[in-house]
Amino acid sequence: MTPARLDATFAALADPTRRAILARLAKGDASVLELAAPFAMSQPAISKHLKVLERAGLISRGRDAQRRPCRLAARPLRDANQWLERYREFWEASFDALDDVLEDLKQQARSKKPKPTTEKP
């Protein structure tokens, strides 16, 4: 994935309306009217969101007689996920190292605790 394509993907995903549109398309193809239904915005506003998603390669539009259904194009999402995966691995390794440090601190605290004495009067 090129840096420009990755930038376009993340820019498109930055908007909650576009993320909601992608979530809807993950369930199946939909027309512009179907995609616009849950939003309190005009059809031209939805069309602008769709153009951003289309330029990012996240959706494609087909032709079905008079209808132009939109469909999810998952490849850019997969590519973005692969890019993010490298950072997940870094954070998991960091958390594992932190777990080790915390466990060492717990062990040290246990060994420094005075043991209760059982003195008889």
C-alpha positions in Angstrom: 0.0 0.0 0.0 1.4 3.4 -1.0 1.6 6.2 1.6 -1.0 8.2 -0.4 -3.4 5.3 -0.4 -3.0 4.7 3.3 -3.5 8.5 3.9 -6.7 8.4 1.9 -8.0 5.3 3.8 -7.4 6.8 7.2 -8.8 10.2 6.1 -12.0 8.5 4.9 -12.2 6.5 8.1 -11.8 9.6 10.3 -15.5 10.6 9.8 -18.2 8.8 11.8 -20.7 9.0 9.0 -18.4 7.3 6.6 -17.6 4.6 9.1 -21.3 4.1 9.6 -21.8 3.8 5.8 -19.0 1.2 5.7 -20.6 -0.7 8.6 -23.9 -0.8 6.6 -22.1 -2.0 3.5 -20.4 -4.8 5.4 -23.9 -6.3 5.6 -24.4 -6.1 1.8 -24.8 -3.8 -1.1 -27.0 -0.8 -0.8 -28.3 2.1 -2.9 -27.5 5.8 -2.1 -31.1 6.2 -0.8 -30.7 3.2 1.5 -27.4 4.5 2.8 -28.9 8.0 3.4 -31.9 6.7 5.3 -30.5 6.6 8.8 -28.8 10.0 8.6 -30.3 13.5 9.0 -28.6 14.9 6.0 -29.4 15.5 2.4 -28.7 13.0 -0.4 -26.0 15.3 -1.9 -24.2 15.3 1.5 -24.3 11.5 1.5 -23.1 11.5 -2.1 -20.1 13.6 -1.0 -19.3 11.0 1.7 -19.6 8.3 -0.9 -17.2 10.1 -3.2 -14.6 10.3 -0.4 -15.0 6.5 0.2 -14.8 5.8 -3.5 -11.7 7.8 -4.0 -10.1 6.0 -1.1 -11.0 2.7 -2.8 -13.2 1.6 0.2 -16.4 1.3 -1.9 -17.2 0.6 -5.5 -20.4 1.4 -7.4 -22.1 -1.1 -9.7 -24.8 -0.7 -12.2 -28.0 -2.7 -11.8 -30.6 -1.4 -14.4 -31.6 2.0 -13.0 -29.9 1.4 -9.6 -26.2 2.0 -8.8 -25.6 -0.1 -5.7 -22.6 0.6 -3.6 -20.5 -2.2 -2.2 -17.7 -2.5 0.3 -14.2 -2.9 -1.2 -12.3 -4.5 1.6 -8.7 -4.4 0.3 -7.8 -0.9 1.6 -9.2 -2.0 5.0 -7.0 -5.1 4.9 -4.0 -3.0 3.9 -4.6 -0.5 6.7 -5.0 -3.4 9.2 -1.7 -4.9 8.1 -0.1 -1.5 8.7 -1.7 -1.2 12.1 -0.7 -4.8 13.0 2.9 -3.9 13.2 2.1 -1.4 16.0 -0.1 -3.9 17.8 2.8 -6.3 17.9 5.0 -3.4 19.4 2.4 -2.6 22.1 1.8 -6.3 23.0 5.6 -6.7 23.5 5.6 -3.5 25.6 2.7 -4.7 27.7 4.4 -8.1 28.2 7.6 -6.4 29.4 5.5 -4.3 31.7 3.8 -7.4 33.1 7.2 -8.9 33.8 8.3 -5.7 35.7 5.1 -5.7 37.7 5.5 -9.4 38.6 9.1 -8.7 39.7 7.8 -5.8 41.9 5.2 -8.1 43.5 7.8 -10.7 44.2 10.0 -8.1 45.9 7.2 -6.8 47.9 6.3 -10.3 49.1 9.9 -11.1 50.1 10.2 -7.8 52.1 7.0 -8.3 54.1 7.8 -9.3 57.7 6.5 -12.7 58.4 4.1 -13.0 61.3 5.6 -14.4 64.4 3.9 -17.0 66.5 5.1 -16.1 70.0 3.7 -17.8 73.0 3.2 -15.8 76.2 
